Amino acid sequence: MLSFASPCLLPLPQRRHPHVLASPPPRLPARPTPSRLSCGRATPTPPARVPPAVRMAATGAASATASRTIAKVVMAREQSEGDGARVRRSIGSAALPDLDPFLLLDEFRVSPPAGFPTHPHRGMQTVTYMLEGGFRHKDNRGHAGTIGPGSLQWMLAGSGLQHSEMPATDGPNVGLQLWLTLPAADKMSPPDYQEVSADAVPTATSPDGAARVRVLAGDAYGVSAAVVTTSPILYLDVDVAAGGAATLPVPDGYVGFAYVLRGAGTVGANGVAAEHGSCCLLADGEAGPVTVTAGADGLRFVLVAGTPVREPIVKYGPFVMNTREEVVQAIKDYQAGRF
């Protein structure tokens, strides 16, 4: 991975938000009048989306083998972000810079007047899932909306857009934001936006009734998500009753993690202890489901997994590309007002 401190790179905005790396680059100068500089890149055809019926088939159904083990646990660390917000960061931290295809996971907590004013993105997707309160989204492509508890927003930045994310209630406004990289062929696809209300998120129950699952993306126990994704992704909000256990199917070939939101318990065949803020990484190269056991206070966590892109990742603030040259071009395009 290239160094983002190179003096040859143009500066990025100084304002920090739940998507920006821990050490923000300096502020952008005022945008110049668009010059004769050309992007020199044709916008490819938008990526084909994966409908619910074929998500599991895309990489094969989950194996009925023994539970996967947990290779590592990264504890989320609290830090300041945006204008007065606090986040607990696991993926995207120094301890775990990325987990292909996942680039960042923040558990955020925001109350007015804090928030995340207008900022750009290119070459990636963001997924925002609200746990408490609400967030207002607005971008320069005409998309706007408010998501409340249990609602989901899936934004494909693609070739580039600018958006803001501001609290919708007096607080606290609590949620998760996940970043995913896009394959090189899709990085310049047209931006897109999906919003799924809480009552449109389907739920499933484990066979013995010990676990209730909100299916945000992918499939669980025969229930498919409402959201349509550009590549196969599993995203489950799982609530296991006190003392209960559950086995969650994960398609073969997926890389993933479990992040604990509440309670405590054990995760994986090796029974790794987990508590709030634990990001438990599934062992690479294994197949089969994930087993969890809840402690005396129950266990709520998200299980997220997907197919790795296996391409170079060059991150510079809100731009995620494959090469340094593409990042430099993204900065120039933003400065020139091209997105």
Order of alpha helices (4+ residues) and beta strands (2+ residues): alpha-beta-beta-beta-beta-beta-beta-beta-beta-beta-beta-beta-beta-beta-beta-beta-beta-beta-beta-beta-beta-beta-beta-beta-beta-alpha
